[in-house]
């Protein structure tokens, strides 16, 4: 359960970091309005791209964790032995 919550967290943070820098919410930032020099840095396309890159890294980590959960789940299934299959018949 804890691992699935981690995966959800990675996906949520990834989507937020990938999409928010290109939205109007990013431009209407309290700190950018208060500190003009910070506003110039935050609205720079290179900074937006860097934040989006971090979001894509989070999405990739979430996808890899999700794949590893499915692979581990598949490996945990018991293999039928001859003794088990003859007892079921």
The 8 nearest C-alpha neighbors of each residue, nearest first, counted from 0:
[[1, 3, 2, 4, 5, 6, 7, 68],
 [2, 0, 4, 3, 5, 6, 7, 8],
 [1, 3, 5, 4, 0, 6, 68, 64],
 [2, 4, 6, 0, 5, 1, 7, 65],
 [5, 3, 7, 1, 6, 2, 8, 0],
 [6, 4, 8, 2, 3, 7, 9, 1],
 [5, 7, 3, 61, 9, 8, 4, 10],
 [6, 8, 4, 10, 5, 9, 11, 3],
 [7, 9, 5, 11, 6, 10, 12, 4],
 [10, 8, 61, 6, 12, 57, 7, 11],
 [11, 9, 13, 7, 58, 8, 12, 61],
 [10, 12, 8, 14, 13, 9, 7, 15],
 [13, 11, 15, 9, 14, 10, 16, 8],
 [14, 12, 54, 57, 58, 10, 16, 11],
 [13, 15, 17, 11, 12, 16, 18, 10],
 [14, 16, 12, 18, 17, 13, 19, 11],
 [17, 15, 54, 13, 51, 14, 18, 19],
 [16, 18, 51, 54, 14, 15, 13, 19],
 [19, 17, 15, 16, 20, 21, 14, 22],
 [18, 20, 22, 21, 15, 16, 25, 17],
 [21, 19, 47, 25, 22, 18, 17, 16],
 [20, 22, 19, 18, 25, 23, 47, 17],
 [23, 21, 19, 24, 20, 25, 18, 26],
 [22, 24, 26, 25, 27, 21, 19, 20],
 [23, 25, 27, 22, 26, 28, 19, 20],
 [24, 26, 20, 23, 27, 22, 28, 19],
 [25, 27, 23, 24, 28, 42, 22, 31],
 [28, 26, 24, 25, 23, 29, 31, 32],
 [27, 29, 31, 30, 26, 25, 32, 24],
 [30, 28, 32, 31, 33, 27, 34, 26],
 [29, 31, 33, 32, 28, 34, 37, 38],
 [30, 32, 38, 28, 34, 37, 29, 33],
 [33, 31, 29, 30, 34, 35, 28, 38],
 [34, 32, 30, 31, 29, 35, 38, 37],
 [33, 35, 31, 37, 36, 32, 30, 38],
 [36, 34, 38, 37, 31, 32, 33, 39],
 [35, 37, 39, 38, 34, 40, 31, 41],
 [38, 36, 40, 39, 35, 34, 31, 41],
 [39, 37, 31, 35, 41, 36, 40, 42],
 [38, 40, 36, 37, 42, 41, 43, 35],
 [41, 39, 37, 43, 38, 42, 36, 46],
 [40, 42, 38, 43, 39, 37, 46, 47],
 [43, 41, 39, 40, 38, 44, 26, 47],
 [42, 44, 40, 46, 45, 41, 39, 47],
 [45, 43, 47, 46, 48, 42, 41, 49],
 [44, 46, 48, 47, 43, 49, 42, 50],
 [47, 45, 49, 48, 44, 43, 50, 41],
 [46, 48, 44, 50, 20, 45, 49, 51],
 [47, 49, 51, 45, 46, 50, 44, 52],
 [50, 48, 52, 46, 51, 47, 45, 53],
 [49, 51, 53, 47, 52, 48, 16, 46],
 [50, 52, 17, 54, 48, 49, 53, 16],
 [53, 51, 49, 55, 54, 50, 48, 56],
 [54, 52, 56, 50, 51, 55, 57, 49],
 [53, 55, 13, 16, 17, 51, 57, 52],
 [54, 56, 58, 52, 57, 53, 13, 59],
 [55, 57, 53, 59, 54, 58, 60, 52],
 [58, 56, 13, 54, 60, 55, 9, 59],
 [57, 59, 13, 55, 61, 10, 56, 60],
 [58, 60, 56, 62, 61, 57, 55, 63],
 [61, 59, 63, 57, 62, 58, 64, 56],
 [60, 62, 9, 6, 58, 64, 59, 63],
 [61, 63, 65, 59, 60, 64, 58, 66],
 [64, 62, 60, 66, 65, 61, 67, 59],
 [65, 63, 67, 61, 66, 62, 60, 68],
 [64, 66, 62, 68, 63, 67, 61, 69],
 [67, 65, 63, 69, 68, 64, 62, 70],
 [66, 68, 70, 64, 65, 69, 71, 63],
 [69, 67, 65, 71, 66, 70, 72, 64],
 [70, 68, 72, 66, 67, 71, 73, 65],
 [69, 71, 67, 73, 72, 68, 66, 74],
 [72, 70, 74, 68, 73, 69, 67, 75],
 [73, 71, 69, 75, 70, 74, 68, 76],
 [72, 74, 70, 71, 75, 76, 69, 68],
 [75, 73, 71, 72, 76, 70, 77, 69],
 [76, 74, 72, 73, 77, 71, 70, 78],
 [75, 77, 74, 73, 78, 72, 71, 79],
 [78, 76, 75, 79, 74, 80, 73, 72],
 [77, 79, 80, 76, 75, 74, 83, 81],
 [80, 78, 83, 77, 84, 81, 82, 76],
 [79, 81, 83, 82, 78, 84, 85, 77],
 [80, 82, 84, 83, 85, 79, 86, 78],
 [81, 83, 80, 85, 84, 86, 79, 87],
 [84, 82, 86, 80, 81, 85, 79, 87],
 [83, 85, 81, 87, 86, 82, 80, 79],
 [84, 86, 88, 82, 87, 83, 81, 80],
 [87, 85, 83, 84, 88, 82, 81, 80],
 [86, 88, 84, 85, 83, 82, 81, 79],
 [87, 85, 86, 84, 83, 82, 81, 79]]
